[in-house]
Amino acid sequence: MNKIDLETLVELRIRDAEVLLHGNCYAGAYYLAGYALECAIKACVAMQVKENDFPDKQLANASHTHRLTDLIGVAGLKQKLNQRASTDEMFHLNWTIVKDWSETARYDRSVGRARAEDMYHAMTNVESGVLPWVKTYW
């Protein structure tokens, strides 16, 4: 999988999340919104890999995680995220909503409407959403 594949997955999964949200399938919408963010951050990690270079083992190992907070660090975005969060209260709130997403959410059948909507809007808000912010670095 390469950077372009990851970027394509981001667009597909966030669109899937929107469709599921409108179809009252909240658990699926929540999971796919978080997965879209994971793919977006991994696209930023892919930017660090130069074509024809032998892959850095530490970077490769560190990028094989689903923890968004860890991936932000691997992508080299932790300081930038902290700077943005300190100057944009809405962005800070949105990051707080999305940061604890986990791939185990795919098993969570208890996600309700409010949680799924909060996740989707925290991700996609044009001015302070986490996903548009991450996209500026891929």
Secondary structure as GFF3:
##gff-version 3
##sequence-region A 1 138
A	DSSP	alpha_helix	3	22	.	.	.	ID=ss1
A	DSSP	alpha_helix	26	46	.	.	.	ID=ss2
A	DSSP	alpha_helix	57	63	.	.	.	ID=ss3
A	DSSP	alpha_helix	68	74	.	.	.	ID=ss4
A	DSSP	alpha_helix	78	87	.	.	.	ID=ss5
A	DSSP	alpha_helix	89	98	.	.	.	ID=ss6
A	DSSP	three_ten_helix	103	107	.	.	.	ID=ss7
A	DSSP	alpha_helix	113	124	.	.	.	ID=ss8
A	DSSP	alpha_helix	130	135	.	.	.	ID=ss9
###
